[in-house]
Amino acid sequence: MTTIKTQAMMLLQELPDEKVFPIIEILKGLRLLYISDENNTTIETTKNNAMGIFNKYSKPELISLEKEAWGMAVKEKHDIH
């Protein structure tokens, strides 16, 4: 056990039992936040890495048109000129 955890355990042992319950609940909440943050980090990393996953299939001559492609597709679909 690390020094900081040992200190925390010693402090908990000095408190009366009825005062420890709220601290346990706070620690449970912090643990859930920590787990949630870890999961979000994994998701964000995956998103960032997946953005270029189809790069090897791209046509270099069309890359400059990517920003306009959606608008062009909508115009073609609805025959807007």
Secondary structure, DSSP 8 states (H G I E B T S, - for coil): --HHHHHHHHHHHHS-HHHHHHHHHHHHHHHHHHHHHHHHHHHHHHHHHHTTTTGGG--GGGGGGHHHHHHHHHHHHTT--
